[in-house]
């Protein structure tokens, strides 16, 4: 199993799209959008805002776009079914792929934090805030991973899956404020509150050096709700996949 995990990790690192949109892009946007002023307080506030705003782009960029496309390609080409014949069940494939995602996302997050804490005028993070960052990034990674797999299972055809993945990536990025702030209808804003990018950013900025767990309860509640929603979607996709195969088998028997 560990050899398969290493194989998936090498594939992920070698996937240039993932490394650009999830690894390089958030870091470059944070550095490129920072402009120092004579006011050190304003500089620190801007640095914290950029750091918090672009941090969720790491799991979004490393998971939702490249892995949805990769799932779709593997499913379309029959790679998933062939791996089952070699003893790697779908569950094992999912676990191996997620472990590789988890490792890569956390490595990129460490690089992101160390680089920006060194370059930008950021105050030191409290231990609790650091725990919050990596816990939240891990939950987001798992949630987006389940969403990626759901998309790849529901939609058919590589190009369609690729198009849907891009819509989800840019849609989440724009609607959650990762690529600018927009005035949205109240209904859309209410729905987007349950994609916990915004509350994660606000909690991180407001409690940068906090030592109180109670300050983060609301954020973690929304993280868990978002994870639960993606688990439900994942289960529905599995049922859809099973039902579709069952119907195909029935058609063959009838013929």
N, C-alpha and C positions, 0 to 999 in steps of 0.2 A: 504493500500500500504506500509506504514511504517513497518508493521509487516512482510510483505514479504521481504522487504529490510533487516531487522534484521535477518530473516531466511537465506537469501543468504550470509550475512556477517558471520554468524556462520558457515555455510558450508565452506566458503573460509578459515577462520581461522583454521578450523578443517582439512583442506586439507594439509597434511604434505608435499607433493611434492611442493606445491606453497610456503609454508613458508620456505622450505629449499633453493630452487633455487632462489627465489625472495627476501627472507628476510635475511637468514643467510649467504648464499654463498657470495654475494657481500661484506658484512662486513668482513667476515673471510679472503677473498682474499686480501682485501685492507690492513688489519692489518698484515697478514702473509707475504705479499710480500714487506713490508717496512723494510729496513735495514739501520740503522743510520750510518753516516760517520762523521769524524771530521769536515767536511765542512757544516756549517748550511745552506748556500744557496742551496747546492746540496740536503740536506735533505728536505728543503722546496719544492724544485722543484719536487722531487720524490713523496712527500706526495700529492702535488697538482695533479700530473699526475695520481696517483692511485685513488684518490678521484673522479676525473672527468671521468676516464676510466670506473670505475665500477658502477658509479651512474645510467646510463641507463639500467643496468642489473636488476634493481629493477622492473620497469614496464614490461620488457621483461620476467623476471622469474615469476612474479605474474600473467601475462595475457596470453601470447602466448602459453605456454605449458599447464598449468593446466586448463585454461578456454576452450581452444580448445577441450581438452580431455573431460572435463565436458559437454560441449555442445554436443559433439558427443555421449556420453553415454546417456544423457537425450533424445536426438533425437531418438537414436536407441531403447531405452527402452519405448518410447512413453510418457515420463514424460511431455515433452513440450505440447503435444496434450491434456493430461489430465488436465494440469493447465489451458488451454484455457476453458475447460468445467466448471472449478470452477471460471471463471470470470477474469482470468489473461491472457489477450491477449498476443500475441507474443511481441508486442510493450511494454507492461507493464513488461513482463519478461526481455526484453533487458534493460529497464531503471533501474529496480531493481538490476539486476546483475551488471550493470555498476556503479551504485551508491555505491554498496558494494566494487567493485574494486577500485573506486576512493578514498573512505575512507581509505581502507587498504593500498594502494600505498602511500598515503600522510603520513599516520602514520609511515610506515616503512622508508620513506624518512626522516622524522623528526628524528627518532631514528638513522638512518645512519649518518646524518649530525652532530647531537649532539655528538655521540660517537667518530667519527673520528676527529672532531674539538677539542675534549678533549684529545684524545690519540696521534694523529699525530701532528707534528710541522707545523700546518696550520695557515696562517694569517687570520685575521677576514674578512669575506665576507661583501661586501657592501650591502646595502638594495636592490639595483637594481639587483645585482647578485643573492640574495636570491629569489627575485620575479621571475627572469629568471629561476632559478632551478625549482621552483614549477609549474610555467606556462608550462615550457617545458615538465616536467614529466607528467603533466596532459594531454597535447596534445599527447604525445607518448602513454600514457595509452589508450586514446580514439582511436587512430589510430590502435594500436595493438589489441584492443578489437574488432573493426570492422573486422580486418583481421582474428582473431580467429573465429568469427562467420561465416565469409565467408568460411573458410576451412571446418567447421563443416557442412555447408549447401551443399557444392559442393560434398564432398567425402562421400561415403557410407560405413557403417561398422565401428564398434568401433576400431578394430585393425588397419584398414587402416588410420582412422583419427588420431589415436595415433601416427602412424609412420610418417605421414605427418607433424604433429605438432612438433615432435622431429627434423625432417629435417629442418623445419623453425627456430626452436629455436637455434639449434647448427649452422645452416647456417648463420643466422643473427649475432650470437655471434662471429663466426670466421671471417666472411667477413667484419664486421665493426670494427675489432680490439679489441673486448672485451676479447678475450682469446688469445691474442698474435698478433704480427704484421707479416703479410705475404706479399710476393711480388705477386700481382695478375695481370692478363692480363689487359691492359688498358681499354678494353671494359667493363669488370666486375667492375673495379674501377669507371668508369664513371656512371654506373648504381647504384652502392652502395653509391655514393655521395648523392643520393636522399633519402636514409634512414639516417636521420639526426643525427645519433649517433656521428659521427666523428666531424662534425662542432659544435655540442653542446659542446663536450669536449674541442675542441680548443678554442672556444669562452669563455668558463668558465675559462680555464687556463690563457688565454691572458688578460682577463678583470675581474680578480678576485675581484679587489677593485674599479672597474670603476663606474663612476656616469653618464655615457653618454649612452642614449638609442640608438644612431646611431651605436654604436659598435656592437649591437646585431641584426641589421636589416636583415643581410644575413642569420643568423641562423634561425630566426623566419619565414623568407620567405620559407626556405626549410621545416620547420616544417609544415607550412600551406599546402605546395604542397604535402607532404607525407600524411597529413590528407585527402586532396582532393582525392588522389589516392585510399586510403582505402575506402572512401565513395563511389567512383565509383565501386570498387570491391564488396562492400556490396550490392549496388543496383543491380548489375549484378547477384549476388548470389540469391537475392530475386526474380528476374525475372526468374532465372533458377528453383528455388523452385516452383514458381507459374506454370510455363510451364510444369514442370514434373508432378505436381498434376493434371493439366488440361488434359494432355495426358493419365494419368492413368484413369481418369474419363471417357474419351472417349473410351478407350479400354473396360471398364466395360459395357458401354452402347452398344457397338458394339456386345459384346458377348451375 
